[in-house]
Amino acid sequence: MLSYLADYEQYFGPLRLFASQTFRIIMGSATALVIGFLIGPWLIRRFRELKFGHGYIDERTGALGATYFDKKHTPTMGGLIIFLSVFLSSVLWARPNVWVFVALFVYAALTVPGWRDDYLKVVHKNKDGIKPWEKIGWQSLATGVALGVLLWHPLSANKIRELWVPFLKDALIAHMPWWLLLVLIYLWIVGFSNAINLTDGLDGLAVGCTITVALVLGIMAYIAGNSIFSEYLLLSHVPGAGELTVVCGALIGGCMAFLWFNSHPAEVFMGDTGSLALGGLIGVIAFMIHQPFTLVIIGGVFVMELLSVVFQVSWFKFTKRRYGEGRRLFRMAPIHHHFQKLGWPETKVVLRFWVLSLGFALVGLATLKLR
């Protein structure tokens, strides 16, 4: 929105700065950071006054990670801190186009079921939260509307049908049929939505890894929106997608502010309010800049967490049918709890997973030159 101030540079020269994408990326990140720092303490205080804590410890985890403080009284719904920071900052600094609209729509649409899930858990003390069909319904609706807008808008109608994979200098599929596009974008939005939801189990783990992923996606969005860089690196040029870099910058700033309050020992948890929406946001951004499979690499920690649950459940069911007794691959899933069961302190698990996330990010960046 503030980018339009550049139209009045003839009246006040410095206003031309608002036309600079680099300036707006920096300001978007800084604005989100400031908003998060300003609203964070107030929201946390309100959550405590309203007793917005789970009020229970998951019987599967027992006292894991509760050595230093009682986590069951730590307020949740902290994802609202990230959402308000990112959404407001993006609206202020990103130049409106279809890519920005779809990204923010998916983010807002998935915040709703996440908030409702947390609300049922903390207010009504319902450990199960919303029904699975309700969550799937919201995710399906968000995906359907987002894809409908992308196929309708002339800027994105043809570009969104291209399927690119790492290491190839041309699109694998130049024009995907709508049904294949729907299946893939649904898998990425829902898959990463649930993956971050599973990763959000230790103080700072999910949000720290999200910062790394957002940084790499921001770099890739900038390249995709720049015709010179994208041609040099043999990547898909997506006109207007550079504005998603502003959204990624705001996401980094908002997550940094939240990490300030979520670092061990956490003052607040993001809850499903944050995790479901963050996964959907990075999933749809990666798809719009033609880097869905690269996201599998840079989001390796999230993929690892999701697969650990899938393998654990599948192996347990298979061995129960085969041998009459279910067996486990890991001591506990998601896999970060496995390492806690091995005796690793919570802070060590988080820091080492951050290191892994940074490693995955570097590998993902390396794919830009390997064509």
TIGU-820300 format. One line per field, with one value per residue (C-alpha): residue number from 1; residue in one letter; x, y, z. Coordinates in steps of 0.02 Angstrom, whole numbers, plus 50000, padded with zeros to 5 digits. Each point is the difference from the previous one (the first is absolute). Layout:
N
seq c(NUM  ...)
type c(A  ...)
x c(X  ...)
y c(Y  ...)
z c(Z  ...)
***
This chain:
371
seq c(1  2  3  4  5  6  7  8  9  10  11  12  13  14  15  16  17  18  19  20  21  22  23  24  25  26  27  28  29  30  31  32  33  34  35  36  37  38  39  40  41  42  43  44  45  46  47  48  49  50  51  52  53  54  55  56  57  58  59  60  61  62  63  64  65  66  67  68  69  70  71  72  73  74  75  76  77  78  79  80  81  82  83  84  85  86  87  88  89  90  91  92  93  94  95  96  97  98  99  100  101  102  103  104  105  106  107  108  109  110  111  112  113  114  115  116  117  118  119  120  121  122  123  124  125  126  127  128  129  130  131  132  133  134  135  136  137  138  139  140  141  142  143  144  145  146  147  148  149  150  151  152  153  154  155  156  157  158  159  160  161  162  163  164  165  166  167  168  169  170  171  172  173  174  175  176  177  178  179  180  181  182  183  184  185  186  187  188  189  190  191  192  193  194  195  196  197  198  199  200  201  202  203  204  205  206  207  208  209  210  211  212  213  214  215  216  217  218  219  220  221  222  223  224  225  226  227  228  229  230  231  232  233  234  235  236  237  238  239  240  241  242  243  244  245  246  247  248  249  250  251  252  253  254  255  256  257  258  259  260  261  262  263  264  265  266  267  268  269  270  271  272  273  274  275  276  277  278  279  280  281  282  283  284  285  286  287  288  289  290  291  292  293  294  295  296  297  298  299  300  301  302  303  304  305  306  307  308  309  310  311  312  313  314  315  316  317  318  319  320  321  322  323  324  325  326  327  328  329  330  331  332  333  334  335  336  337  338  339  340  341  342  343  344  345  346  347  348  349  350  351  352  353  354  355  356  357  358  359  360  361  362  363  364  365  366  367  368  369  370  371)
type c(M  L  S  Y  L  A  D  Y  E  Q  Y  F  G  P  L  R  L  F  A  S  Q  T  F  R  I  I  M  G  S  A  T  A  L  V  I  G  F  L  I  G  P  W  L  I  R  R  F  R  E  L  K  F  G  H  G  Y  I  D  E  R  T  G  A  L  G  A  T  Y  F  D  K  K  H  T  P  T  M  G  G  L  I  I  F  L  S  V  F  L  S  S  V  L  W  A  R  P  N  V  W  V  F  V  A  L  F  V  Y  A  A  L  T  V  P  G  W  R  D  D  Y  L  K  V  V  H  K  N  K  D  G  I  K  P  W  E  K  I  G  W  Q  S  L  A  T  G  V  A  L  G  V  L  L  W  H  P  L  S  A  N  K  I  R  E  L  W  V  P  F  L  K  D  A  L  I  A  H  M  P  W  W  L  L  L  V  L  I  Y  L  W  I  V  G  F  S  N  A  I  N  L  T  D  G  L  D  G  L  A  V  G  C  T  I  T  V  A  L  V  L  G  I  M  A  Y  I  A  G  N  S  I  F  S  E  Y  L  L  L  S  H  V  P  G  A  G  E  L  T  V  V  C  G  A  L  I  G  G  C  M  A  F  L  W  F  N  S  H  P  A  E  V  F  M  G  D  T  G  S  L  A  L  G  G  L  I  G  V  I  A  F  M  I  H  Q  P  F  T  L  V  I  I  G  G  V  F  V  M  E  L  L  S  V  V  F  Q  V  S  W  F  K  F  T  K  R  R  Y  G  E  G  R  R  L  F  R  M  A  P  I  H  H  H  F  Q  K  L  G  W  P  E  T  K  V  V  L  R  F  W  V  L  S  L  G  F  A  L  V  G  L  A  T  L  K  L  R)
x c(50000  50140  50081  49874  50086  50135  49874  50021  50188  49986  49932  50125  50154  50035  49832  50082  50072  49829  50019  50156  49964  50157  49945  49827  50073  50106  49859  49876  50114  50036  49816  49948  50137  49944  49816  50043  50100  49861  49850  50089  50006  49821  49931  50099  49935  49821  50021  50059  49856  49878  50094  50029  50115  49964  49980  50066  50156  49984  50003  50114  50139  49979  50121  50115  50069  49915  50157  50015  49819  49822  49955  49819  49967  50097  49875  49973  49924  50165  49985  49893  50160  50077  49840  49967  50182  50015  49829  50005  50179  49966  49847  50100  50156  49962  49936  49829  49989  49925  50150  49996  49811  50000  50143  49914  49831  50067  50089  49842  49886  50106  50019  49812  49994  50162  49925  49839  50100  50098  49841  49914  50153  50035  49824  49894  50143  49970  50165  49947  49960  49905  49941  50117  49867  49983  50187  50008  49849  50084  50162  49906  49900  50156  50088  49851  49974  50186  50015  49841  50070  50168  49917  49883  50123  50090  50168  50002  49883  50137  50149  49920  49979  50188  50084  50185  50117  50178  50148  49901  50017  49827  49827  49965  49819  49964  49811  49929  49817  49895  49970  50186  50031  49863  50072  50178  49959  49883  50137  50125  49883  49925  50162  50107  49857  49997  50190  50030  49857  50094  50166  49927  50037  50152  50039  50059  50015  49866  50019  50190  49993  49865  50118  50130  49872  49925  50173  50037  49825  50023  50161  49918  49847  50114  50089  49836  49935  50159  50014  50189  50041  49875  50068  50180  49959  49885  49850  49820  49963  49836  49952  49943  50058  50140  49871  49992  50174  49919  49880  50147  50092  49849  49990  50181  49971  49840  50080  50152  49887  49904  50161  50047  49852  50001  50183  50030  49919  49856  49883  49874  49970  49946  49871  49903  49958  50177  50061  49859  50002  50189  50010  49865  50086  50172  49919  49901  50146  50116  49872  49970  50186  50019  50106  49884  50127  50139  49891  50011  50188  50008  49857  50089  49972  49812  50001  50103  49876  49851  50079  50050  49816  49946  50132  49967  49812  50019  50129  49898  49844  50096  50087  49838  49915  50151  50057  49850  50102  50037  50184  50076  50141  50033  49982  49873  49938  50015  50185  50052  49919  50102  50160  49925  49965  50184  50042  50040  49951  49865  50117  50125  49865  49940  50173  50051  49840  50035  50172  49916  49878  50142  50087  49843  49982  50177  49970  49839  50094  50131  49866  49988  50167  49987  49902)
y c(50000  50122  49962  50118  50146  49985  50075  50167  50011  50157  50089  49925  49913  49875  49917  49910  49882  49919  49938  49903  49817  49983  50145  49926  49828  50076  50109  49856  49892  50140  50048  49821  49987  50160  49952  49831  50080  50125  49883  49846  50049  50064  49842  49886  50096  49986  49813  49975  50101  49895  49841  49954  49855  49819  49959  49825  49905  49880  49826  49941  50123  50000  50121  50016  50175  50054  49992  50187  50056  49938  50007  49959  50177  50086  50095  49946  50088  50093  49975  50158  50098  49936  50019  50181  50047  49916  50047  50183  50024  49914  50106  50157  49963  49873  50066  49917  49865  49828  49910  50105  49987  49809  49982  50109  49920  49825  50062  50082  49857  49869  50108  49981  49810  50009  50132  49900  49844  50092  50082  49833  49932  50145  50064  49843  49886  49888  49907  49947  50176  50016  49847  49933  50026  50182  50030  49912  50100  50166  49947  49941  50161  50108  49898  50003  50188  50037  49891  50073  50177  49948  49917  50148  50144  50036  50030  49826  49894  49927  50013  49900  49851  49978  49864  50025  49883  50026  49965  50026  50160  49987  49963  49815  50032  50161  49996  49891  49948  50080  49837  49963  50179  49985  49838  50068  50169  49915  49878  50141  50115  49863  49901  50142  50065  49834  49983  50163  49954  49840  50092  50123  49898  50082  50180  50094  49847  50032  50189  49992  49880  50108  50150  49901  49940  50175  50073  49878  50018  50189  49985  49885  50113  50148  49902  49938  50178  50067  49962  50023  49889  49866  49991  49991  49859  49910  50016  50038  50186  50039  50183  50082  49857  50110  50081  49835  50043  50139  49872  49885  50146  50037  49816  50002  50155  49932  49832  50085  50100  49843  49903  50133  49944  49817  49964  49880  50014  50056  50138  49951  49861  50032  49861  49943  50184  50024  49831  49954  50171  50014  49833  50051  50167  49929  49860  50118  50122  49860  49942  50174  50031  49827  49927  49868  49859  50115  50034  49814  50026  50166  49946  49836  50010  50015  49857  49895  50032  49956  49841  49942  50000  49916  49863  49976  49977  49893  49885  49983  49950  49882  49907  49991  49913  49891  49952  50043  50131  50176  50050  50172  50068  50145  50015  50136  50101  50136  49968  50146  49906  49846  50095  50064  49819  49965  50127  50155  50163  50099  50143  49880  49921  50171  50069  49844  50003  50183  49947  49867  50130  50116  49855  49956  50184  50006  49842  50078  50157  49894  49933  50174  49974  49814  50000)
z c(50000  50044  49832  49920  50087  49866  49877  50090  49992  49893  50153  50123  49927  50141  49967  49853  50130  50013  49821  50050  50034  50106  50110  50023  50042  50138  50065  49992  50105  50123  50014  50037  50130  50086  49995  50076  50140  50035  50001  50069  50185  49996  49918  50116  50150  49936  49966  50179  50071  49899  50049  49818  50044  49958  50183  49973  49948  49855  50075  49859  50042  50187  50079  49849  49990  50161  50107  50023  50000  49987  49817  50025  50061  49862  49890  49821  49848  49981  49813  50004  50035  49839  49900  50047  49974  49830  49932  50050  49942  49833  49967  50037  49899  49862  49834  49977  49866  49980  50077  50159  50012  49987  50126  50130  49966  50032  50156  50069  49948  50091  50153  50030  50027  50099  50115  50020  50042  50135  50064  50025  50089  50118  50034  49989  50057  49850  49970  49825  49938  49836  49906  49865  49866  50051  49986  49831  49944  50041  49917  49845  49990  50016  49866  49881  50013  49983  49845  49926  50016  49926  49849  49975  50009  49835  50088  50074  49893  49891  50116  50141  49882  49979  50102  50036  50092  50063  49886  49838  49900  49922  50069  50021  49949  49905  50022  50137  49990  50136  50094  50016  50055  50131  50069  50012  50076  50124  50052  50026  50098  50109  50012  50065  50106  50093  49996  50095  50116  50045  50017  50125  50154  50080  50047  49846  49888  49869  49992  49990  49852  49919  50001  49902  49873  49979  49969  49858  49926  50004  49900  49874  49985  49965  49863  49924  49990  49919  49814  49996  50150  49952  49822  50062  50123  49876  50115  49962  49988  50089  49971  50161  50112  50067  50114  50093  50062  50102  50075  50040  50079  50107  50046  50056  50107  50077  50039  50077  50115  50049  50030  50127  50106  49948  50040  50144  50124  49891  50056  49866  49874  49821  50005  49847  49972  49939  49940  49880  49918  49986  49910  49878  49967  49959  49899  49887  49980  49945  49874  49929  49971  49922  50140  50078  49994  50059  50153  50039  50014  50093  50113  50036  50187  49974  49876  50122  50140  49890  49932  50174  50049  49838  50016  50186  49978  49843  50078  50159  49904  49885  50143  50098  49855  49962  50175  50107  50092  49940  49992  49985  49893  50118  50187  49964  49851  49939  49997  50111  50145  49955  50040  50162  50047  49967  50134  49896  50087  49911  49957  49920  49891  49943  49961  49904  49899  49960  49937  49891  49936  49950  49913  49902  49953  49930  49899  49933  49948  49913  49883  49923  49911  49966  49838)
***
